Amino acid sequence: MRHSYFRRHAKILARYGIVKLKEITEYKLDLVMSTVGLSSWFLAMFFYWRLIVGDQTTLAGWTLPELFLLPLFGQLIFAILGIFWGGIHNLWRDVTDGTFDKHLARPVNPLVGQIANYMGMWGFIRVSLILMIMLGVIIAYPSQVSILSVLLAFLVS
């Protein structure tokens, strides 16, 4: 019983996700420019930390790759929240203007419908880009990045 409940809602979220993905890929130049803008932010962060660290090997016990992972974890959490937070954030507005009624008439949990309706697919692109960069940093500097520092960076962010 519980398993089919989650499966049904996962299918609904997946269908809404496909529609939202088609919406953001409708204008290709906007998608490319947004991705380039986000990538340039990551590049600027790398140069910022490189400038701060300079020729030193560490800064307050943190190596350059660990310092670069620190803002990435913050951006990762922000991107994950951005995927699902829009539906909750706009719930009051939809209740007051009456557009929330469309979710009440459907045979699905109204909150799931609300979250799916405002799902931020740009967040999925941001999460995948951030995870690729994080994996690249960890693979490129395996001797300078420890598991403990990655966990600490996650907790600090």
VOPAGU-2260 file (C-alpha; in pm, 1 decimal, decimal comma):
REM VOPAGU-2260
SITE   aa  ch    i         X         Y         Z
SITE  MET   A    0       0,0       0,0       0,0
SITE  ARG   A    1     263,8     253,5     105,9
SITE  HIS   A    2     495,5     150,5    -178,2
SITE  SER   A    3     231,3     218,1    -445,9
SITE  TYR   A    4     154,0     556,8    -285,9
SITE  PHE   A    5     514,0     672,2    -325,8
SITE  ARG   A    6     541,9     518,5    -672,3
SITE  ARG   A    7     230,7     702,7    -791,9
SITE  HIS   A    8     360,5    1035,8    -662,4
SITE  ALA   A    9     704,2     971,7    -809,1
SITE  LYS   A   10     540,6     916,3   -1148,6
SITE  ILE   A   11     350,1    1243,2   -1113,5
SITE  LEU   A   12     666,9    1432,2   -1021,9
SITE  ALA   A   13     848,3    1269,8   -1316,0
SITE  ARG   A   14     572,7    1373,9   -1560,2
SITE  TYR   A   15     574,1    1730,4   -1432,3
SITE  GLY   A   16     954,1    1724,5   -1447,0
SITE  ILE   A   17     950,6    1630,9   -1815,0
SITE  VAL   A   18     710,0    1914,0   -1891,6
SITE  LYS   A   19     918,5    2163,3   -1692,7
SITE  LEU   A   20    1237,0    2044,8   -1864,0
SITE  LYS   A   21    1074,6    2101,3   -2202,1
SITE  GLU   A   22     976,9    2449,8   -2087,6
SITE  ILE   A   23    1331,2    2553,3   -1996,5
SITE  THR   A   24    1483,7    2397,6   -2309,8
SITE  GLU   A   25    1232,0    2573,2   -2534,4
SITE  TYR   A   26    1458,9    2874,7   -2567,7
SITE  LYS   A   27    1800,6    2725,6   -2634,7
SITE  LEU   A   28    1995,9    3050,9   -2610,8
SITE  ASP   A   29    1851,5    3122,6   -2266,4
SITE  LEU   A   30    1953,3    2776,3   -2148,1
SITE  VAL   A   31    2304,3    2813,7   -2288,9
SITE  MET   A   32    2351,9    3161,3   -2142,8
SITE  SER   A   33    2225,2    3053,0   -1801,1
SITE  THR   A   34    2460,9    2754,6   -1801,4
SITE  VAL   A   35    2753,5    2973,1   -1910,7
SITE  GLY   A   36    2667,2    3224,8   -1638,5
SITE  LEU   A   37    2660,9    2956,5   -1371,1
SITE  SER   A   38    2984,3    2804,8   -1499,7
SITE  SER   A   39    3152,1    3145,7   -1497,0
SITE  TRP   A   40    3050,7    3186,2   -1131,6
SITE  PHE   A   41    3228,2    2860,0   -1050,7
SITE  LEU   A   42    3532,2    2970,8   -1246,0
SITE  ALA   A   43    3534,7    3306,4   -1064,3
SITE  MET   A   44    3517,2    3123,7    -729,1
SITE  PHE   A   45    3813,7    2911,5    -827,2
SITE  PHE   A   46    4020,4    3218,3    -920,3
SITE  TYR   A   47    3907,6    3397,1    -605,4
SITE  TRP   A   48    4032,3    3116,9    -380,9
SITE  ARG   A   49    4347,3    3084,2    -590,8
SITE  LEU   A   50    4413,1    3454,7    -540,6
SITE  ILE   A   51    4349,3    3435,9    -165,2
SITE  VAL   A   52    4567,0    3126,9    -111,2
SITE  GLY   A   53    4842,5    3249,2    -342,7
SITE  ASP   A   54    5161,8    3044,7    -321,4
SITE  GLN   A   55    5073,7    2889,8      13,4
SITE  THR   A   56    4966,2    2528,6      25,7
SITE  THR   A   57    4698,0    2581,9     291,1
SITE  LEU   A   58    4486,0    2855,6     438,9
SITE  ALA   A   59    4387,3    2795,3     802,2
SITE  GLY   A   60    4437,3    2422,1     747,4
SITE  TRP   A   61    4228,3    2406,8     428,4
SITE  THR   A   62    4388,8    2323,3      93,3
SITE  LEU   A   63    4281,2    2497,1    -228,0
SITE  PRO   A   64    4056,6    2210,7    -347,8
SITE  GLU   A   65    3889,8    2194,3      -6,1
SITE  LEU   A   66    3831,5    2569,1     -13,4
SITE  PHE   A   67    3677,8    2533,2    -357,6
SITE  LEU   A   68    3443,0    2259,1    -233,6
SITE  LEU   A   69    3314,5    2481,0      47,0
SITE  PRO   A   70    3101,3    2720,2    -164,5
SITE  LEU   A   71    3002,9    2432,0    -392,2
SITE  PHE   A   72    2828,8    2258,0    -103,0
SITE  GLY   A   73    2643,9    2578,7     -24,4
SITE  GLN   A   74    2533,1    2609,0    -386,1
SITE  LEU   A   75    2435,1    2240,7    -390,9
SITE  ILE   A   76    2203,3    2280,6     -93,2
SITE  PHE   A   77    2059,0    2599,4    -243,6
SITE  ALA   A   78    1996,0    2422,2    -576,7
SITE  ILE   A   79    1827,9    2121,2    -412,0
SITE  LEU   A   80    1598,6    2349,5    -212,6
SITE  GLY   A   81    1526,1    2548,0    -528,2
SITE  ILE   A   82    1387,2    2241,0    -697,6
SITE  PHE   A   83    1106,2    2183,9    -447,6
SITE  TRP   A   84    1072,2    2508,0    -249,6
SITE  GLY   A   85     881,0    2705,9    -513,9
SITE  GLY   A   86     560,1    2509,2    -458,5
SITE  ILE   A   87     565,1    2563,4     -84,7
SITE  HIS   A   88     668,6    2926,6    -119,9
SITE  ASN   A   89     376,9    3004,3    -356,0
SITE  LEU   A   90     117,2    2800,2    -165,6
SITE  TRP   A   91     -33,8    3099,6      15,9
SITE  ARG   A   92     -70,6    3292,5    -309,5
SITE  ASP   A   93    -243,4    3004,4    -485,2
SITE  VAL   A   94    -481,6    2952,5    -192,6
SITE  THR   A   95    -581,3    3319,0    -178,4
SITE  ASP   A   96    -637,4    3363,4    -553,5
SITE  GLY   A   97    -814,1    3027,5    -594,9
SITE  THR   A   98    -570,1    2848,7    -826,7
SITE  PHE   A   99    -494,1    2587,1    -560,2
SITE  ASP   A  100    -842,8    2441,1    -620,3
SITE  LYS   A  101    -716,7    2259,5    -930,9
SITE  HIS   A  102    -499,2    2042,0    -704,0
SITE  LEU   A  103    -790,1    1969,1    -468,4
SITE  ALA   A  104   -1002,7    1836,2    -754,5
SITE  ARG   A  105    -741,0    1580,5    -864,2
SITE  PRO   A  106    -699,5    1236,5    -708,2
SITE  VAL   A  107    -351,3    1314,5    -582,1
SITE  ASN   A  108    -207,8    1470,9    -269,7
SITE  PRO   A  109    -261,3    1847,8    -316,2
SITE  LEU   A  110      79,9    1929,6    -172,4
SITE  VAL   A  111     252,6    1697,7    -421,3
SITE  GLY   A  112      58,6    1862,6    -703,7
SITE  GLN   A  113     159,0    2206,2    -580,1
SITE  ILE   A  114     526,9    2111,7    -553,3
SITE  ALA   A  115     520,7    1946,9    -896,5
SITE  ASN   A  116     350,9    2249,1   -1052,9
SITE  TYR   A  117     627,6    2485,1    -936,5
SITE  MET   A  118     916,3    2238,7    -969,6
SITE  GLY   A  119    1233,9    2422,7   -1062,0
SITE  MET   A  120    1402,0    2217,5   -1332,6
SITE  TRP   A  121    1685,3    2469,2   -1351,7
SITE  GLY   A  122    1773,8    2335,2   -1006,0
SITE  PHE   A  123    1830,4    1988,2   -1153,9
SITE  ILE   A  124    2071,9    2134,7   -1407,6
SITE  ARG   A  125    2250,8    2325,9   -1130,4
SITE  VAL   A  126    2271,4    2014,8    -910,2
SITE  SER   A  127    2416,1    1804,5   -1192,7
SITE  LEU   A  128    2669,3    2075,0   -1285,4
SITE  ILE   A  129    2774,7    2121,4    -922,5
SITE  LEU   A  130    2812,2    1747,1    -868,1
SITE  MET   A  131    3023,4    1715,9   -1184,2
SITE  ILE   A  132    3251,6    1998,4   -1069,5
SITE  MET   A  133    3278,8    1850,7    -718,7
SITE  LEU   A  134    3364,6    1510,4    -861,2
SITE  GLY   A  135    3619,6    1672,3   -1092,1
SITE  VAL   A  136    3787,2    1849,2    -798,4
SITE  ILE   A  137    3797,7    1529,2    -593,2
SITE  ILE   A  138    3938,0    1328,0    -885,1
SITE  ALA   A  139    4190,4    1598,0    -984,8
SITE  TYR   A  140    4325,1    1642,3    -631,0
SITE  PRO   A  141    4288,5    1305,5    -455,9
SITE  SER   A  142    4584,3    1360,9    -224,0
SITE  GLN   A  143    4467,7    1706,6    -111,3
SITE  VAL   A  144    4101,8    1625,6     -41,5
SITE  SER   A  145    4017,9    1400,7     250,5
SITE  ILE   A  146    3681,1    1249,0     332,7
SITE  LEU   A  147    3681,7    1428,0     665,9
SITE  SER   A  148    3732,7    1766,0     499,7
SITE  VAL   A  149    3451,3    1695,1     252,5
SITE  LEU   A  150    3216,9    1609,8     541,7
SITE  LEU   A  151    3329,0    1918,8     730,6
SITE  ALA   A  152    3272,4    2136,5     423,1
SITE  PHE   A  153    2922,8    1989,8     394,1
SITE  LEU   A  154    2846,8    2060,6     759,2
SITE  VAL   A  155    2990,9    2413,2     748,9
SITE  SER   A  156    2794,8    2509,0     439,4
